[in-house]
Amino acid sequence: MSFRIRELQLPHDYQQLAVLLSGYWSEPASAERLEEDDRKLYEVGSTWMDENGMLAGYDRSRRVAVNASNDIVGYIWVWRAPWTEPGYLCMTLVVDPGSREKGIGDALLRHAYDWAEQLGASSLMSEVWDDHPRALEFAKRRGFIIERHAYQSVLHLKDTSLELMEVEPEAILACNGLRLLTLADEPGEESERKLYELACATLRDVPSFLGDVPDFIEWKKWNLQVDGFAPELVLIAADGDRFVGMTNVLYIAATNGLYHEYTGVDRTYRGKKVGHALKLETIRVGKQRGADYIRTDNDSMNAPILAINRELGYVPLRGNYRIVASMEMVKEALNTNKLPQ
């Protein structure tokens, strides 16, 4: 098939991009969500080399592949945020299933490599689903290796009975002198900053975490100002005025589901069933709202959370591999495989 690579034409391309990404993401995409996310991004990139000679700062580059009818059949998004691991560029590469093995993925990867080389990046990082062996093989042949494995799991709420909860979440927390509340109960910037401080203290303990924690404004933008956010779905365990546990749950209207965006417990309070209580409260809230399911993603090395999920009846779904390639490996693959120039 004939195709060409071009820059995005926005807002015109949002609708076709949403269709393409809906076939790749776990939850449906929408033109409105893509446009909203774009409004949160920096307009102009700014990168530099840090004191160790590694790429720092932020920037992005995006291209689409279109066929002879100007339909979008492929998409590449290469970026780094201010908090991305030094030297790295993150990458999302998607090709329409009916247009694969025709050179589109290679042409999009060539753009990613050329742009990364221009900036001085040392590595490219992406993800592939673990039930898509062809995508993994494509990546491996182009210099990528598996760096981390994460799992998805789901709890179907119609199969879950609240009567199975022998102890109420409030009672579990009360045994340790803690109380259960939501961000709707104590709204405002003071509470948001306490949540941010808790996120800063717990994110670095996630086995798959790389880079740094965003500043408060960026964290709020991507956690508390996103599609599906509701203050009553931010569940909090507190010791007096101190927030010691949190889970941020998003509502997915298109599928009537809930997604565990993040769960964290202060180190001092681990082993006291705080995370268990917050997960139980999520189930109760989901049942009350009439949601069909709760979905979550967990790193394969995060044993405590995986154990809680199994205990509560979560069923494993497909997972994804985080894959990484040095620029040298990608360059060698590009030359060896004679990928498009």
C-alpha positions as CSV (number, residue, x, y, z in Angstrom):
1,M,0.0,0.0,0.0
2,S,1.1,3.6,-0.5
3,F,1.4,5.9,2.5
4,R,3.1,9.0,3.5
5,I,4.2,10.5,6.9
6,R,3.0,14.0,7.7
7,E,2.6,16.3,10.6
8,L,-0.7,16.4,12.6
9,Q,-3.4,18.6,11.3
10,L,-5.3,19.6,14.4
11,P,-8.1,19.7,15.4
12,H,-9.0,17.8,12.3
13,D,-7.0,14.7,13.1
14,Y,-8.3,14.2,16.6
15,Q,-11.3,12.1,15.6
16,Q,-9.3,9.6,13.5
17,L,-6.6,9.5,16.1
18,A,-9.2,8.6,18.8
19,V,-10.4,5.7,16.7
20,L,-6.8,4.4,16.1
21,L,-5.8,4.8,19.8
22,S,-9.1,3.2,21.0
23,G,-7.9,0.0,19.4
24,Y,-4.6,0.2,21.4
25,W,-5.5,1.7,24.8
26,S,-7.3,-0.3,27.5
27,E,-10.1,2.2,27.6
28,P,-11.8,4.1,24.7
29,A,-10.2,7.3,23.5
30,S,-12.2,10.4,22.4
31,A,-11.4,13.4,20.3
32,E,-12.4,15.6,23.3
33,R,-10.0,13.8,25.6
34,L,-7.1,14.1,23.2
35,E,-7.8,17.8,22.7
36,E,-8.1,18.3,26.5
37,D,-4.7,16.5,27.1
38,D,-3.0,18.7,24.4
39,R,-4.2,21.8,26.2
40,K,-2.2,20.7,29.2
41,L,1.1,20.3,27.4
42,Y,3.8,22.9,27.1
43,E,3.5,24.8,23.8
44,V,7.2,25.0,23.2
45,G,9.8,22.4,24.1
46,S,13.1,23.2,25.9
47,T,15.8,20.6,26.2
48,W,19.4,20.7,27.4
49,M,22.2,18.4,28.5
50,D,22.6,18.1,32.3
51,E,25.8,18.0,34.3
52,N,26.2,14.4,33.4
53,G,25.8,15.0,29.6
54,M,22.3,13.4,29.6
55,L,19.3,14.9,27.9
56,A,17.0,16.9,30.2
57,G,14.0,19.2,29.9
58,Y,10.9,18.6,27.8
59,D,9.8,18.4,24.2
60,R,7.6,16.3,21.9
61,S,7.3,15.3,18.2
62,R,4.3,13.7,16.6
63,R,3.6,12.4,13.1
64,V,0.9,10.3,11.4
65,A,1.0,7.9,8.5
66,V,-1.8,8.3,6.0
67,N,-2.9,6.2,3.1
68,A,-3.9,7.3,-0.4
69,S,-7.3,8.3,0.9
70,N,-5.7,10.4,3.6
71,D,-6.9,8.1,6.3
72,I,-4.7,7.9,9.4
73,V,-3.2,4.4,9.6
74,G,-0.3,5.0,11.9
75,Y,0.9,7.3,14.7
76,I,4.1,8.1,16.4
77,W,4.4,10.3,19.5
78,V,7.9,10.8,21.0
79,W,8.3,13.0,24.1
80,R,9.9,13.7,27.4
81,A,8.5,15.5,30.4
82,P,10.5,17.6,32.8
83,W,10.5,14.6,35.2
84,T,11.4,11.9,32.7
85,E,14.6,9.9,33.5
86,P,17.6,11.8,32.1
87,G,18.6,10.7,28.6
88,Y,15.3,9.0,27.9
89,L,12.7,9.8,25.3
90,C,9.3,8.0,25.7
91,M,7.5,6.7,22.6
92,T,4.1,5.6,21.5
93,L,3.9,3.9,18.1
94,V,0.6,2.5,16.8
95,V,-0.3,1.1,13.4
96,D,-3.8,0.1,12.3
97,P,-4.1,-3.7,12.3
98,G,-5.1,-3.8,8.7
99,S,-2.1,-1.8,7.6
100,R,0.7,-3.6,9.4
101,E,3.8,-5.3,7.8
102,K,3.8,-2.7,5.1
103,G,6.6,-0.5,6.3
104,I,4.6,2.0,8.2
105,G,6.0,1.2,11.6
106,D,9.5,1.3,10.3
107,A,8.9,4.8,8.7
108,L,7.5,6.1,12.0
109,L,10.3,4.7,14.0
110,R,12.8,6.3,11.6
111,H,11.2,9.7,12.4
112,A,11.5,8.9,16.2
113,Y,15.1,8.0,15.9
114,D,16.1,11.0,13.8
115,W,14.4,13.4,16.2
116,A,15.9,11.7,19.2
117,E,19.4,11.8,17.6
118,Q,18.9,15.5,16.9
119,L,18.1,16.2,20.6
120,G,20.9,14.0,21.9
121,A,18.9,11.3,23.6
122,S,20.6,8.2,24.8
123,S,17.6,5.8,24.9
124,L,14.1,5.3,23.6
125,M,11.4,3.8,25.9
126,S,8.0,2.4,25.0
127,E,5.5,-0.3,25.9
128,V,3.9,-3.3,24.1
129,W,1.1,-5.6,25.2
130,D,2.3,-9.0,26.4
131,D,-0.4,-10.7,24.2
132,H,0.9,-9.1,21.0
133,P,3.9,-11.3,20.1
134,R,4.3,-9.6,16.7
135,A,4.7,-6.2,18.2
136,L,7.3,-7.5,20.6
137,E,9.2,-9.2,17.8
138,F,9.0,-5.9,15.8
139,A,10.5,-4.1,18.8
140,K,13.2,-6.7,19.5
141,R,14.4,-6.7,15.9
142,R,14.9,-2.9,16.2
143,G,17.1,-3.0,19.3
144,F,14.5,-3.0,22.1
145,I,14.8,-5.2,25.2
146,I,12.2,-6.0,27.9
147,E,13.0,-3.9,31.0
148,R,9.8,-4.4,33.1
149,H,6.5,-6.4,33.1
150,A,3.3,-4.9,34.4
151,Y,-0.1,-6.7,34.8
152,Q,-3.6,-5.6,34.4
153,S,-6.4,-7.1,36.5
154,V,-10.1,-6.5,36.7
155,L,-12.8,-7.0,39.3
156,H,-16.3,-7.6,37.9
157,L,-18.6,-5.9,40.4
158,K,-21.7,-7.8,39.5
159,D,-19.9,-10.9,40.7
160,T,-18.8,-9.2,44.0
161,S,-21.1,-9.2,47.0
162,L,-20.7,-6.6,49.7
163,E,-21.7,-9.2,52.2
164,L,-18.4,-10.8,51.6
165,M,-16.7,-7.9,53.4
166,E,-16.5,-9.2,57.0
167,V,-15.1,-5.9,58.3
168,E,-16.1,-2.4,57.1
169,P,-13.2,-0.3,55.7
170,E,-13.8,2.3,58.4
171,A,-13.4,-0.3,61.1
172,I,-10.1,-1.6,59.6
173,L,-8.7,1.9,59.7
174,A,-10.2,2.8,63.1
175,C,-8.2,-0.2,64.6
176,N,-5.1,1.9,63.9
177,G,-6.6,5.2,64.9
178,L,-7.2,6.3,61.3
179,R,-10.3,7.8,59.6
180,L,-11.7,7.4,56.1
181,L,-12.6,10.4,54.0
182,T,-12.6,11.7,50.4
183,L,-11.4,14.8,48.8
184,A,-15.0,15.9,48.6
185,D,-15.1,15.9,52.4
186,E,-12.1,18.2,52.7
187,P,-11.7,20.0,49.4
188,G,-9.3,22.7,48.6
189,E,-5.6,23.3,47.9
190,E,-4.4,22.4,51.4
191,S,-5.8,18.8,50.9
192,E,-4.5,18.6,47.4
193,R,-1.0,19.5,48.5
194,K,-1.2,16.9,51.3
195,L,-2.2,14.3,48.6
196,Y,0.7,15.5,46.5
197,E,3.2,15.2,49.4
198,L,1.9,11.6,50.0
199,A,2.3,10.8,46.2
200,C,5.9,12.2,46.3
201,A,6.7,10.0,49.3
202,T,5.2,6.8,47.8
203,L,5.8,7.0,44.0
204,R,9.5,6.4,44.3
205,D,8.7,3.1,46.1
206,V,6.9,1.8,43.1
207,P,9.3,-0.8,41.5
208,S,8.7,0.5,38.0
209,F,9.1,4.2,38.8
210,L,11.7,6.1,36.8
211,G,12.7,9.7,36.7
212,D,11.3,12.2,39.2
213,V,8.0,13.4,40.6
214,P,6.3,16.3,38.7
215,D,5.9,19.6,40.6
216,F,2.6,20.2,42.3
217,I,1.0,22.1,39.3
218,E,1.9,19.4,36.8
219,W,0.9,16.6,39.2
220,K,-2.5,18.2,39.8
221,K,-3.0,18.8,36.1
222,W,-2.4,15.1,35.2
223,N,-4.1,13.5,38.3
224,L,-6.9,15.8,39.5
225,Q,-7.9,17.5,36.3
226,V,-8.4,14.5,34.0
227,D,-11.3,12.9,32.3
228,G,-13.2,10.8,34.9
229,F,-11.9,12.6,38.0
230,A,-14.3,13.2,40.8
231,P,-13.3,14.4,44.3
232,E,-15.6,11.8,45.9
233,L,-13.5,9.1,44.2
234,V,-10.3,10.2,45.8
235,L,-10.3,8.0,48.9
236,I,-8.1,9.0,51.8
237,A,-6.9,7.4,55.0
238,A,-5.9,10.0,57.5
239,D,-4.2,10.1,60.9
240,G,-5.7,13.2,62.4
241,D,-5.0,15.9,59.8
242,R,-2.2,13.9,58.1
243,F,-3.0,12.0,55.0
244,V,-1.3,8.5,55.2
245,G,-3.0,6.6,52.4
246,M,-4.8,7.4,49.2
247,T,-6.3,5.9,46.1
248,N,-7.4,8.0,43.2
249,V,-10.2,6.3,41.1
250,L,-11.4,7.5,37.7
251,Y,-14.8,6.8,36.3
252,I,-14.8,5.7,32.7
253,A,-18.2,6.8,31.4
254,A,-17.9,5.0,28.0
255,T,-17.7,1.6,29.6
256,N,-19.3,2.3,33.0
257,G,-16.1,1.2,34.7
258,L,-13.7,2.5,37.4
259,Y,-9.9,2.6,37.0
260,H,-7.5,2.7,39.9
261,E,-5.2,5.5,38.8
262,Y,-2.9,5.3,41.9
263,T,-2.8,3.8,45.3
264,G,-0.1,4.8,47.9
265,V,0.4,4.3,51.6
266,D,3.0,6.1,53.8
267,R,5.8,3.8,54.7
268,T,5.1,4.3,58.4
269,Y,1.6,2.9,58.0
270,R,2.3,-0.1,55.8
271,G,1.4,-3.5,57.2
272,K,-1.7,-2.0,58.9
273,K,-4.2,-3.0,56.1
274,V,-4.5,0.7,55.0
275,G,-4.3,-0.3,51.3
276,H,-6.7,-3.2,51.9
277,A,-9.2,-0.8,53.4
278,L,-9.0,1.7,50.6
279,K,-9.4,-1.1,48.0
280,L,-12.5,-2.4,49.9
281,E,-13.9,1.2,49.9
282,T,-13.4,1.4,46.2
283,I,-15.4,-1.8,45.7
284,R,-18.2,-0.4,47.9
285,V,-18.2,2.9,46.1
286,G,-18.3,1.1,42.7
287,K,-21.2,-1.0,43.8
288,Q,-23.1,2.0,45.0
289,R,-22.5,3.9,41.7
290,G,-23.6,0.8,39.7
291,A,-20.3,0.5,37.9
292,D,-19.6,-2.7,36.0
293,Y,-16.0,-3.3,36.9
294,I,-12.8,-1.9,38.5
295,R,-9.6,-2.2,36.5
296,T,-6.0,-1.6,37.7
297,D,-2.4,-2.0,36.5
298,N,0.4,-3.3,38.8
299,D,4.1,-3.9,38.4
300,S,5.0,-7.5,38.5
301,M,7.4,-6.7,41.4
302,N,4.8,-5.0,43.5
303,A,4.0,-8.1,45.6
304,P,1.9,-6.4,48.4
305,I,-0.6,-4.8,46.0
306,L,-0.8,-7.9,43.9
307,A,-1.6,-10.0,47.0
308,I,-4.4,-7.6,48.0
309,N,-5.9,-7.8,44.5
310,R,-5.9,-11.6,44.5
311,E,-7.5,-11.6,47.9
312,L,-10.3,-9.3,46.7
313,G,-11.0,-11.4,43.6
314,Y,-9.3,-9.5,40.9
315,V,-8.8,-11.5,37.7
316,P,-5.6,-11.2,35.8
317,L,-5.8,-9.7,32.3
318,R,-3.2,-9.0,29.7
319,G,-0.2,-7.0,30.8
320,N,2.5,-4.9,29.1
321,Y,6.2,-4.9,28.7
322,R,8.2,-1.8,29.2
323,I,10.8,-1.9,26.5
324,V,14.0,0.1,26.2
325,A,16.6,0.6,23.4
326,S,19.8,2.5,23.4
327,M,20.2,4.9,20.4
328,E,23.2,2.8,19.3
329,M,21.1,-0.4,19.2
330,V,18.3,1.4,17.2
331,K,20.9,2.8,14.8
332,E,22.4,-0.6,14.2
333,A,18.9,-2.1,13.6
334,L,18.0,0.7,11.2
335,N,21.2,0.0,9.2
336,T,21.0,-3.8,9.4
337,N,17.3,-4.0,8.5
338,K,17.6,-1.3,5.9
339,L,14.6,0.4,7.2
340,P,13.1,3.4,5.2
341,Q,15.1,6.6,5.1
